Amino acid sequence: MTAFAPDSLVLNRKLPLWYQVSQSLRASILGRTPDASLRLPTEEQLAAHYGVSVLTMRQALKELEEEGLISRHRRRGTFIEPGARRSTPRRLLGSIDAIVAQQSGERTTVLGHGPEPVPGDLAEYFPDVAEVATYRRLRSDGESDEPTNWAENAVRPEFAAAIDPADLERWPMTKVLRDVVGVRISRITDTVEARLADPETAELLRVPLLSPILHYTGVTYAEDGRVVDVARIRYRGDRFSFTVTVEAH
């Protein structure tokens, strides 16, 4: 069994450090290898790894404990819960790195991709193009292979030309656009609403027709103001909850 190794993190000083650390550690936990140890390094070791104080690290670990990902035992240490994948909260807080982290740790299958006419409900985002590149992906729990969500991304064709679909099986679209294609992303606007599962969603997510789902729309803007990507993701209603955190300064 190999030791658990958390990912590295570049901290954004505009966001709470405990939140960024908790999201990075969360992604490492969900994306761990099957033979990784369930025991986490000590608070002091994790704090040194992320370059934060022990107090900040404790707050990050408390967040993960409340989420049910870890359990903490006096004198024994901190351990990953083996069944931690059953419920996956999403916290909406303004960081692209946080969005990338929360989409990590799931197995992704590309269902299809190719050029399509701009859908009528997305015309306002792509007023100057006739076609977009559409990518359809199914995400599943890495251990149980149970589907958790499926996504459709509509991407401007000039950026889609540089996308390798194989990368989308390893990384979220946001990371591919930013780190592989080189898009300078200025902001992402998120909308989450409750809907009922249509026939396609019910089949892909293995849920009853018209059962509740969470429908997420994310509009990604480049620095020049153009919409680069519109993501529409359908989450199983029994697997996800969304929490919005507002920091008072």
C-alpha positions as a Python dict, from the first residue, in 0.01 Angstrom:
ca = {
    (1, 'M'): (0, 0, 0),
    (2, 'T'): (141, 337, -102),
    (3, 'A'): (138, 647, 115),
    (4, 'F'): (-129, 905, 43),
    (5, 'A'): (21, 1199, -149),
    (6, 'P'): (-181, 1523, -177),
    (7, 'D'): (-158, 1731, -494),
    (8, 'S'): (28, 2061, -497),
    (9, 'L'): (-164, 2389, -495),
    (10, 'V'): (-96, 2747, -605),
    (11, 'L'): (-282, 2960, -351),
    (12, 'N'): (-497, 3255, -450),
    (13, 'R'): (-469, 3519, -178),
    (14, 'K'): (-810, 3664, -271),
    (15, 'L'): (-991, 3352, -143),
    (16, 'P'): (-996, 3193, 202),
    (17, 'L'): (-689, 2970, 234),
    (18, 'W'): (-876, 2698, 426),
    (19, 'Y'): (-1128, 2670, 142),
    (20, 'Q'): (-864, 2635, -127),
    (21, 'V'): (-673, 2377, 76),
    (22, 'S'): (-988, 2177, 152),
    (23, 'Q'): (-1086, 2167, -216),
    (24, 'S'): (-738, 2061, -327),
    (25, 'L'): (-721, 1792, -61),
    (26, 'R'): (-1073, 1682, -149),
    (27, 'A'): (-971, 1632, -514),
    (28, 'S'): (-665, 1433, -401),
    (29, 'I'): (-881, 1210, -182),
    (30, 'L'): (-1138, 1140, -454),
    (31, 'G'): (-869, 1089, -717),
    (32, 'R'): (-644, 866, -508),
    (33, 'T'): (-512, 539, -649),
    (34, 'P'): (-680, 217, -534),
    (35, 'D'): (-369, 109, -341),
    (36, 'A'): (-325, 442, -158),
    (37, 'S'): (-327, 437, 220),
    (38, 'L'): (-641, 564, 392),
    (39, 'R'): (-429, 739, 653),
    (40, 'L'): (-355, 1107, 588),
    (41, 'P'): (-30, 1279, 683),
    (42, 'T'): (-34, 1472, 1010),
    (43, 'E'): (-176, 1825, 1035),
    (44, 'E'): (177, 1960, 1056),
    (45, 'Q'): (290, 1769, 747),
    (46, 'L'): (-13, 1880, 545),
    (47, 'A'): (29, 2241, 659),
    (48, 'A'): (394, 2235, 548),
    (49, 'H'): (297, 2078, 215),
    (50, 'Y'): (42, 2350, 136),
    (51, 'G'): (242, 2632, 293),
    (52, 'V'): (-30, 2733, 541),
    (53, 'S'): (-60, 2748, 918),
    (54, 'V'): (-170, 2448, 1124),
    (55, 'L'): (-481, 2647, 1224),
    (56, 'T'): (-575, 2691, 857),
    (57, 'M'): (-512, 2322, 796),
    (58, 'R'): (-738, 2227, 1085),
    (59, 'Q'): (-1019, 2438, 941),
    (60, 'A'): (-976, 2270, 602),
    (61, 'L'): (-983, 1925, 762),
    (62, 'K'): (-1292, 2018, 961),
    (63, 'E'): (-1468, 2101, 632),
    (64, 'L'): (-1379, 1759, 490),
    (65, 'E'): (-1486, 1588, 811),
    (66, 'E'): (-1827, 1758, 800),
    (67, 'E'): (-1860, 1648, 438),
    (68, 'G'): (-1799, 1287, 544),
    (69, 'L'): (-1477, 1240, 348),
    (70, 'I'): (-1251, 1187, 649),
    (71, 'S'): (-1267, 1088, 1014),
    (72, 'R'): (-1033, 1218, 1283),
    (73, 'H'): (-930, 1013, 1586),
    (74, 'R'): (-737, 1145, 1880),
    (75, 'R'): (-391, 988, 1906),
    (76, 'R'): (-461, 765, 1601),
    (77, 'G'): (-468, 1024, 1324),
    (78, 'T'): (-689, 1125, 1033),
    (79, 'F'): (-830, 868, 791),
    (80, 'I'): (-1015, 874, 459),
    (81, 'E'): (-1362, 725, 483),
    (82, 'P'): (-1379, 428, 241),
    (83, 'G'): (-1740, 512, 143),
    (84, 'A'): (-1678, 885, 107),
    (85, 'R'): (-1798, 902, -254),
    (86, 'R'): (-2165, 842, -181),
    (87, 'S'): (-2260, 1209, -143),
    (88, 'T'): (-2076, 1490, -320),
    (89, 'P'): (-2151, 1849, -221),
    (90, 'R'): (-2057, 2132, -457),
    (91, 'R'): (-1959, 2465, -307),
    (92, 'L'): (-1978, 2764, -538),
    (93, 'L'): (-1696, 3006, -455),
    (94, 'G'): (-1512, 3222, -706),
    (95, 'S'): (-1203, 3028, -807),
    (96, 'I'): (-1131, 2853, -1135),
    (97, 'D'): (-895, 2622, -949),
    (98, 'A'): (-1180, 2532, -712),
    (99, 'I'): (-1404, 2442, -1007),
    (100, 'V'): (-1130, 2224, -1153),
    (101, 'A'): (-1068, 2056, -817),
    (102, 'Q'): (-1433, 1972, -763),
    (103, 'Q'): (-1461, 1805, -1104),
    (104, 'S'): (-1160, 1584, -1038),
    (105, 'G'): (-1167, 1235, -893),
    (106, 'E'): (-1433, 1097, -1128),
    (107, 'R'): (-1394, 862, -1425),
    (108, 'T'): (-1492, 1037, -1747),
    (109, 'T'): (-1605, 881, -2073),
    (110, 'V'): (-1633, 1092, -2389),
    (111, 'L'): (-1965, 994, -2548),
    (112, 'G'): (-1916, 1195, -2864),
    (113, 'H'): (-1790, 1520, -3013),
    (114, 'G'): (-1814, 1719, -3333),
    (115, 'P'): (-1943, 2038, -3498),
    (116, 'E'): (-2311, 2124, -3464),
    (117, 'P'): (-2527, 2428, -3542),
    (118, 'V'): (-2548, 2666, -3247),
    (119, 'P'): (-2847, 2550, -3035),
    (120, 'G'): (-3127, 2805, -3021),
    (121, 'D'): (-3104, 2845, -2644),
    (122, 'L'): (-2730, 2925, -2673),
    (123, 'A'): (-2754, 3171, -2963),
    (124, 'E'): (-2712, 3471, -2733),
    (125, 'Y'): (-2368, 3343, -2629),
    (126, 'F'): (-2242, 3281, -2982),
    (127, 'P'): (-2393, 3560, -3196),
    (128, 'D'): (-2106, 3564, -3447),
    (129, 'V'): (-2068, 3193, -3529),
    (130, 'A'): (-2296, 2945, -3704),
    (131, 'E'): (-2148, 2630, -3549),
    (132, 'V'): (-1993, 2524, -3222),
    (133, 'A'): (-1801, 2212, -3129),
    (134, 'T'): (-2006, 1997, -2894),
    (135, 'Y'): (-1853, 1753, -2647),
    (136, 'R'): (-2067, 1504, -2453),
    (137, 'R'): (-1920, 1329, -2149),
    (138, 'L'): (-2041, 1091, -1881),
    (139, 'R'): (-1879, 1101, -1537),
    (140, 'S'): (-1889, 799, -1307),
    (141, 'D'): (-1779, 713, -957),
    (142, 'G'): (-1424, 586, -981),
    (143, 'E'): (-1491, 289, -754),
    (144, 'S'): (-1849, 176, -811),
    (145, 'D'): (-1870, 289, -1177),
    (146, 'E'): (-2209, 440, -1094),
    (147, 'P'): (-2290, 740, -1318),
    (148, 'T'): (-2296, 1069, -1129),
    (149, 'N'): (-2346, 1334, -1398),
    (150, 'W'): (-2327, 1396, -1769),
    (151, 'A'): (-2211, 1709, -1945),
    (152, 'E'): (-2250, 1887, -2277),
    (153, 'N'): (-1998, 2156, -2368),
    (154, 'A'): (-2049, 2398, -2657),
    (155, 'V'): (-1709, 2546, -2748),
    (156, 'R'): (-1616, 2818, -2997),
    (157, 'P'): (-1470, 2642, -3304),
    (158, 'E'): (-1137, 2830, -3306),
    (159, 'F'): (-1062, 2698, -2957),
    (160, 'A'): (-1206, 2353, -3016),
    (161, 'A'): (-956, 2297, -3297),
    (162, 'A'): (-680, 2266, -3034),
    (163, 'I'): (-867, 2025, -2805),
    (164, 'D'): (-768, 1659, -2797),
    (165, 'P'): (-1080, 1463, -2684),
    (166, 'A'): (-850, 1222, -2499),
    (167, 'D'): (-757, 1508, -2264),
    (168, 'L'): (-1124, 1537, -2164),
    (169, 'E'): (-1108, 1186, -2018),
    (170, 'R'): (-832, 1304, -1784),
    (171, 'W'): (-919, 1666, -1706),
    (172, 'P'): (-1224, 1895, -1686),
    (173, 'M'): (-1295, 2119, -1986),
    (174, 'T'): (-1199, 2429, -1783),
    (175, 'K'): (-849, 2294, -1723),
    (176, 'V'): (-809, 2186, -2087),
    (177, 'L'): (-911, 2529, -2216),
    (178, 'R'): (-689, 2716, -1973),
    (179, 'D'): (-381, 2494, -1942),
    (180, 'V'): (-372, 2307, -2275),
    (181, 'V'): (-538, 2538, -2528),
    (182, 'G'): (-405, 2850, -2353),
    (183, 'V'): (-730, 3046, -2319),
    (184, 'R'): (-699, 3339, -2076),
    (185, 'I'): (-1021, 3293, -1880),
    (186, 'S'): (-1160, 3602, -1709),
    (187, 'R'): (-1468, 3461, -1537),
    (188, 'I'): (-1724, 3181, -1524),
    (189, 'T'): (-2092, 3252, -1458),
    (190, 'D'): (-2275, 2963, -1286),
    (191, 'T'): (-2647, 2889, -1274),
    (192, 'V'): (-2796, 2594, -1088),
    (193, 'E'): (-3161, 2495, -1103),
    (194, 'A'): (-3383, 2198, -1022),
    (195, 'R'): (-3526, 2005, -1316),
    (196, 'L'): (-3680, 1668, -1396),
    (197, 'A'): (-3484, 1400, -1578),
    (198, 'D'): (-3564, 1381, -1948),
    (199, 'P'): (-3539, 1042, -2127),
    (200, 'E'): (-3174, 1087, -2227),
    (201, 'T'): (-3067, 1196, -1878),
    (202, 'A'): (-3266, 916, -1713),
    (203, 'E'): (-3095, 658, -1933),
    (204, 'L'): (-2742, 793, -1891),
    (205, 'L'): (-2764, 848, -1515),
    (206, 'R'): (-2971, 534, -1448),
    (207, 'V'): (-3246, 719, -1268),
    (208, 'P'): (-3627, 707, -1315),
    (209, 'L'): (-3777, 929, -1581),
    (210, 'L'): (-3886, 1268, -1437),
    (211, 'S'): (-3685, 1214, -1118),
    (212, 'P'): (-3522, 1529, -970),
    (213, 'I'): (-3184, 1636, -1105),
    (214, 'L'): (-2963, 1941, -1059),
    (215, 'H'): (-2901, 2125, -1385),
    (216, 'Y'): (-2585, 2336, -1392),
    (217, 'T'): (-2500, 2589, -1663),
    (218, 'G'): (-2151, 2741, -1666),
    (219, 'V'): (-2063, 3017, -1913),
    (220, 'T'): (-1689, 3070, -1955),
    (221, 'Y'): (-1564, 3409, -2078),
    (222, 'A'): (-1223, 3494, -2221),
    (223, 'E'): (-1044, 3816, -2131),
    (224, 'D'): (-1165, 3978, -2455),
    (225, 'G'): (-1527, 3926, -2346),
    (226, 'R'): (-1611, 3643, -2585),
    (227, 'V'): (-1788, 3332, -2459),
    (228, 'V'): (-1547, 3042, -2498),
    (229, 'D'): (-1756, 2757, -2363),
    (230, 'V'): (-2106, 2690, -2232),
    (231, 'A'): (-2124, 2381, -2013),
    (232, 'R'): (-2454, 2216, -1927),
    (233, 'I'): (-2419, 1945, -1663),
    (234, 'R'): (-2695, 1723, -1524),
    (235, 'Y'): (-2625, 1591, -1176),
    (236, 'R'): (-2811, 1311, -1006),
    (237, 'G'): (-3032, 1469, -742),
    (238, 'D'): (-2954, 1194, -491),
    (239, 'R'): (-2578, 1242, -523),
    (240, 'F'): (-2518, 1616, -510),
    (241, 'S'): (-2602, 1930, -319),
    (242, 'F'): (-2485, 2284, -390),
    (243, 'T'): (-2377, 2530, -122),
    (244, 'V'): (-2294, 2895, -183),
    (245, 'T'): (-2051, 3056, 62),
    (246, 'V'): (-2040, 3435, 95),
    (247, 'E'): (-1736, 3577, 273),
    (248, 'A'): (-1788, 3896, 471),
    (249, 'H'): (-1495, 4137, 471),
}
